[in-house]
Amino acid sequence: MKCPSCGSPQHQVLKSKGNQTQELLLKCESCGNVYREIVEKPQPLEIRIIISKFEESEKGWVSFYPDEILRLDDVLEVGNERVRITSLENKRTARVTESLVQDLVTIWASSVDIPARVGVSVDLHGIVLSRKVEVDRDFAFTVGDVVKMDRTIFRIKAIKTLERRMRRGFAYANVTKRVYGIPVSEKRCNYDLTAKLVETSKVVE
């Protein structure tokens, strides 16, 4: 929108009314001219969203205005649930880190209102004990921690996150896919995951 007197695009909105169509009363910041403009308000777009909840996924639709920008890790309100964006697919079927809503086809997200489910693998000298635990999303796993899990006590030797494999440092549960450990004879532990187990034991030779 440009001032009809001087052509300047700089203006101040003095008054706005209307729903589908807005009538604006504008004041030019360059020459002070007051004029009216009528603009069409953009309509919200329905974008498909796929929400991961452990091994299951839910499909739905969310509404955003075409000129809104969505980014990875944005937290959205979907119904009564909060979800974090994990991937965005645009109309060129490309995965992007941010996008205008008008260019999107699908939003992938994960619920942040449920615990994180993390795999745990303990190498029992050639036999791997594989379990899964559910912990708070901000629970921190640290390489070197001594952990009790049922009748097994182990030391964490590596952590696999969504992006990489770590042999030092720590990672929060919400980005951790699997924890790897080796058995130890120590009796003092940093924490006990026994109450967090969600599956029966699996032994892989």
C-alpha positions as a Markdown table, in Angstrom:
| # | Residue | x | y | z |
|---|---|---|---|---|
| 1 | Met | 0.0 | 0.0 | 0.0 |
| 2 | Lys | 1.3 | 3.4 | -1.0 |
| 3 | Cys | 0.2 | 6.9 | -0.2 |
| 4 | Pro | -1.9 | 8.3 | -3.1 |
| 5 | Ser | -0.3 | 11.7 | -2.6 |
| 6 | Cys | 3.4 | 11.1 | -2.3 |
| 7 | Gly | 3.7 | 7.3 | -3.1 |
| 8 | Ser | 5.4 | 6.5 | 0.3 |
| 9 | Pro | 4.8 | 2.9 | 1.6 |
| 10 | Gln | 5.3 | 4.0 | 5.2 |
| 11 | His | 2.1 | 4.5 | 7.0 |
| 12 | Gln | 0.3 | 4.3 | 10.4 |
| 13 | Val | -2.9 | 2.4 | 10.9 |
| 14 | Leu | -5.4 | 4.7 | 12.5 |
| 15 | Lys | -8.5 | 2.4 | 12.3 |
| 16 | Ser | -9.4 | -1.0 | 11.1 |
| 17 | Lys | -12.7 | -2.7 | 10.8 |
| 18 | Gly | -14.2 | -5.8 | 9.1 |
| 19 | Asn | -13.6 | -9.5 | 9.2 |
| 20 | Gln | -13.2 | -11.2 | 5.8 |
| 21 | Thr | -12.4 | -7.8 | 4.2 |
| 22 | Gln | -10.7 | -5.1 | 6.2 |
| 23 | Glu | -11.2 | -1.4 | 5.7 |
| 24 | Leu | -8.2 | 0.5 | 6.9 |
| 25 | Leu | -7.8 | 4.2 | 7.7 |
| 26 | Leu | -4.1 | 5.0 | 7.2 |
| 27 | Lys | -1.9 | 8.1 | 7.8 |
| 28 | Cys | 1.1 | 8.5 | 5.6 |
| 29 | Glu | 4.3 | 8.9 | 7.7 |
| 30 | Ser | 6.0 | 11.0 | 5.1 |
| 31 | Cys | 3.5 | 13.7 | 4.1 |
| 32 | Gly | 0.7 | 13.2 | 6.8 |
| 33 | Asn | -2.0 | 12.4 | 4.2 |
| 34 | Val | -4.9 | 10.4 | 5.6 |
| 35 | Tyr | -6.5 | 7.8 | 3.2 |
| 36 | Arg | -8.5 | 4.6 | 3.1 |
| 37 | Glu | -7.6 | 1.2 | 1.8 |
| 38 | Ile | -9.6 | -2.1 | 1.6 |
| 39 | Val | -7.7 | -5.3 | 1.9 |
| 40 | Glu | -8.6 | -9.0 | 1.8 |
| 41 | Lys | -7.7 | -11.0 | 4.9 |
| 42 | Pro | -6.0 | -14.3 | 4.1 |
| 43 | Gln | -7.9 | -17.4 | 5.0 |
| 44 | Pro | -6.3 | -20.1 | 7.3 |
| 45 | Leu | -4.9 | -23.2 | 5.6 |
| 46 | Glu | -5.4 | -26.7 | 6.9 |
| 47 | Ile | -2.1 | -28.5 | 7.1 |
| 48 | Arg | -1.8 | -32.3 | 7.7 |
| 49 | Ile | 0.1 | -33.1 | 10.9 |
| 50 | Ile | 1.4 | -36.5 | 12.0 |
| 51 | Ile | 2.1 | -36.9 | 15.8 |
| 52 | Ser | 4.4 | -39.6 | 17.1 |
| 53 | Lys | 3.5 | -41.2 | 20.4 |
| 54 | Phe | 6.1 | -44.0 | 21.0 |
| 55 | Glu | 5.5 | -46.6 | 18.3 |
| 56 | Glu | 2.2 | -45.2 | 17.2 |
| 57 | Ser | 1.3 | -42.1 | 15.1 |
| 58 | Glu | -1.8 | -40.0 | 15.0 |
| 59 | Lys | -2.9 | -38.0 | 12.0 |
| 60 | Gly | -4.8 | -34.8 | 12.1 |
| 61 | Trp | -5.1 | -31.2 | 10.7 |
| 62 | Val | -4.0 | -27.9 | 12.1 |
| 63 | Ser | -4.9 | -24.4 | 10.9 |
| 64 | Phe | -2.4 | -21.6 | 10.2 |
| 65 | Tyr | -2.3 | -18.4 | 8.1 |
| 66 | Pro | -0.4 | -18.7 | 4.8 |
| 67 | Asp | 2.2 | -16.2 | 5.7 |
| 68 | Glu | 3.1 | -17.8 | 9.1 |
| 69 | Ile | 6.5 | -19.4 | 9.4 |
| 70 | Leu | 7.0 | -22.7 | 11.1 |
| 71 | Arg | 10.4 | -24.1 | 12.3 |
| 72 | Leu | 11.9 | -27.3 | 13.6 |
| 73 | Asp | 11.5 | -27.6 | 17.4 |
| 74 | Asp | 8.6 | -25.1 | 17.5 |
| 75 | Val | 6.0 | -26.3 | 20.1 |
| 76 | Leu | 2.4 | -26.2 | 18.9 |
| 77 | Glu | -0.9 | -26.5 | 20.6 |
| 78 | Val | -2.9 | -29.3 | 18.9 |
| 79 | Gly | -6.3 | -29.7 | 20.7 |
| 80 | Asn | -5.4 | -30.1 | 24.3 |
| 81 | Glu | -1.9 | -31.4 | 23.6 |
| 82 | Arg | 1.5 | -29.8 | 23.1 |
| 83 | Val | 3.7 | -31.2 | 20.3 |
| 84 | Arg | 7.2 | -30.4 | 19.1 |
| 85 | Ile | 7.9 | -30.1 | 15.3 |
| 86 | Thr | 10.4 | -32.8 | 14.3 |
| 87 | Ser | 10.2 | -32.4 | 10.5 |
| 88 | Leu | 8.6 | -30.3 | 7.8 |
| 89 | Glu | 7.8 | -31.4 | 4.3 |
| 90 | Asn | 7.1 | -28.7 | 1.6 |
| 91 | Lys | 5.4 | -29.0 | -1.7 |
| 92 | Arg | 8.6 | -30.1 | -3.5 |
| 93 | Thr | 8.6 | -33.1 | -1.1 |
| 94 | Ala | 11.8 | -31.8 | 0.5 |
| 95 | Arg | 12.5 | -31.8 | 4.2 |
| 96 | Val | 13.2 | -28.3 | 5.4 |
| 97 | Thr | 14.1 | -26.6 | 8.7 |
| 98 | Glu | 11.6 | -23.8 | 8.3 |
| 99 | Ser | 8.9 | -22.8 | 5.9 |
| 100 | Leu | 6.0 | -20.6 | 5.1 |
| 101 | Val | 2.8 | -22.4 | 5.9 |
| 102 | Gln | 1.6 | -21.8 | 2.3 |
| 103 | Asp | 4.5 | -24.0 | 1.1 |
| 104 | Leu | 3.9 | -26.9 | 3.5 |
| 105 | Val | 2.3 | -30.3 | 2.9 |
| 106 | Thr | 3.0 | -32.2 | 6.1 |
| 107 | Ile | 4.2 | -31.4 | 9.6 |
| 108 | Trp | 5.7 | -34.2 | 11.7 |
| 109 | Ala | 5.7 | -33.8 | 15.4 |
| 110 | Ser | 6.1 | -35.6 | 18.7 |
| 111 | Ser | 4.1 | -35.2 | 21.8 |
| 112 | Val | 5.8 | -33.4 | 24.7 |
| 113 | Asp | 3.0 | -34.1 | 27.2 |
| 114 | Ile | 4.0 | -37.8 | 27.6 |
| 115 | Pro | 7.2 | -39.3 | 29.0 |
| 116 | Ala | 10.2 | -40.1 | 26.7 |
| 117 | Arg | 10.7 | -43.8 | 25.8 |
| 118 | Val | 14.3 | -44.8 | 25.6 |
| 119 | Gly | 15.9 | -48.1 | 24.6 |
| 120 | Val | 18.6 | -49.6 | 26.9 |
| 121 | Ser | 21.0 | -52.3 | 25.6 |
| 122 | Val | 23.5 | -54.0 | 28.0 |
| 123 | Asp | 26.2 | -56.2 | 26.5 |
| 124 | Leu | 26.4 | -59.2 | 28.8 |
| 125 | His | 29.6 | -60.5 | 27.3 |
| 126 | Gly | 28.2 | -61.4 | 23.9 |
| 127 | Ile | 24.5 | -61.5 | 24.8 |
| 128 | Val | 22.7 | -58.3 | 24.7 |
| 129 | Leu | 19.9 | -57.5 | 27.2 |
| 130 | Ser | 17.5 | -55.0 | 25.5 |
| 131 | Arg | 14.9 | -53.1 | 27.5 |
| 132 | Lys | 12.8 | -49.9 | 27.2 |
| 133 | Val | 12.2 | -47.4 | 29.9 |
| 134 | Glu | 9.9 | -44.4 | 30.2 |
| 135 | Val | 11.4 | -41.3 | 32.0 |
| 136 | Asp | 10.7 | -37.6 | 32.2 |
| 137 | Arg | 11.7 | -35.8 | 29.0 |
| 138 | Asp | 14.3 | -33.7 | 30.8 |
| 139 | Phe | 15.9 | -36.7 | 32.5 |
| 140 | Ala | 19.6 | -36.7 | 31.7 |
| 141 | Phe | 21.6 | -39.8 | 30.8 |
| 142 | Thr | 25.4 | -39.3 | 31.3 |
| 143 | Val | 28.2 | -41.5 | 30.0 |
| 144 | Gly | 29.8 | -43.1 | 33.0 |
| 145 | Asp | 26.7 | -43.3 | 35.1 |
| 146 | Val | 26.2 | -46.5 | 37.0 |
| 147 | Val | 22.6 | -47.7 | 36.7 |
| 148 | Lys | 20.4 | -50.4 | 38.2 |
| 149 | Met | 17.8 | -51.9 | 36.0 |
| 150 | Asp | 15.9 | -54.9 | 37.6 |
| 151 | Arg | 18.7 | -57.3 | 38.5 |
| 152 | Thr | 21.3 | -55.8 | 36.2 |
| 153 | Ile | 23.8 | -53.1 | 37.2 |
| 154 | Phe | 25.7 | -51.5 | 34.4 |
| 155 | Arg | 27.8 | -48.5 | 33.4 |
| 156 | Ile | 26.7 | -46.3 | 30.5 |
| 157 | Lys | 29.4 | -46.5 | 27.8 |
| 158 | Ala | 27.6 | -44.7 | 24.9 |
| 159 | Ile | 24.4 | -42.8 | 24.1 |
| 160 | Lys | 22.7 | -42.6 | 20.8 |
| 161 | Thr | 20.7 | -39.4 | 20.2 |
| 162 | Leu | 18.5 | -38.3 | 17.3 |
| 163 | Glu | 21.6 | -36.8 | 15.7 |
| 164 | Arg | 24.7 | -38.8 | 16.8 |
| 165 | Arg | 26.4 | -41.4 | 18.9 |
| 166 | Met | 28.1 | -40.0 | 22.1 |
| 167 | Arg | 30.9 | -41.6 | 24.1 |
| 168 | Arg | 31.2 | -38.7 | 26.5 |
| 169 | Gly | 28.9 | -36.1 | 28.0 |
| 170 | Phe | 25.2 | -36.3 | 28.6 |
| 171 | Ala | 21.9 | -36.2 | 26.7 |
| 172 | Tyr | 18.3 | -35.4 | 27.7 |
| 173 | Ala | 15.8 | -38.2 | 27.3 |
| 174 | Asn | 13.7 | -36.3 | 24.8 |
| 175 | Val | 16.5 | -36.5 | 22.3 |
| 176 | Thr | 17.9 | -39.9 | 23.3 |
| 177 | Lys | 17.1 | -43.0 | 21.3 |
| 178 | Arg | 19.2 | -45.7 | 23.0 |
| 179 | Val | 21.6 | -46.0 | 25.9 |
| 180 | Tyr | 24.4 | -48.7 | 25.8 |
| 181 | Gly | 26.0 | -50.2 | 28.8 |
| 182 | Ile | 28.3 | -52.9 | 30.2 |
| 183 | Pro | 27.7 | -54.8 | 33.4 |
| 184 | Val | 29.7 | -53.8 | 36.5 |
| 185 | Ser | 30.1 | -55.3 | 40.0 |
| 186 | Glu | 29.5 | -52.0 | 41.8 |
| 187 | Lys | 26.6 | -51.9 | 44.2 |
| 188 | Arg | 26.2 | -48.1 | 44.5 |
| 189 | Cys | 24.3 | -46.6 | 41.6 |
| 190 | Asn | 23.5 | -43.1 | 40.3 |
| 191 | Tyr | 19.9 | -44.1 | 39.8 |
| 192 | Asp | 17.5 | -47.1 | 39.5 |
| 193 | Leu | 15.4 | -47.5 | 36.3 |
| 194 | Thr | 13.6 | -50.6 | 37.5 |
| 195 | Ala | 10.3 | -48.8 | 38.1 |
| 196 | Lys | 10.6 | -47.2 | 34.7 |
| 197 | Leu | 10.6 | -50.5 | 32.7 |
| 198 | Val | 7.8 | -50.8 | 30.1 |
| 199 | Glu | 8.6 | -54.0 | 28.4 |
| 200 | Thr | 9.6 | -57.5 | 29.3 |
| 201 | Ser | 13.3 | -58.4 | 28.8 |
| 202 | Lys | 14.7 | -59.4 | 25.5 |
| 203 | Val | 18.0 | -61.2 | 25.1 |
| 204 | Val | 19.8 | -61.0 | 21.8 |
| 205 | Glu | 22.7 | -63.4 | 21.2 |
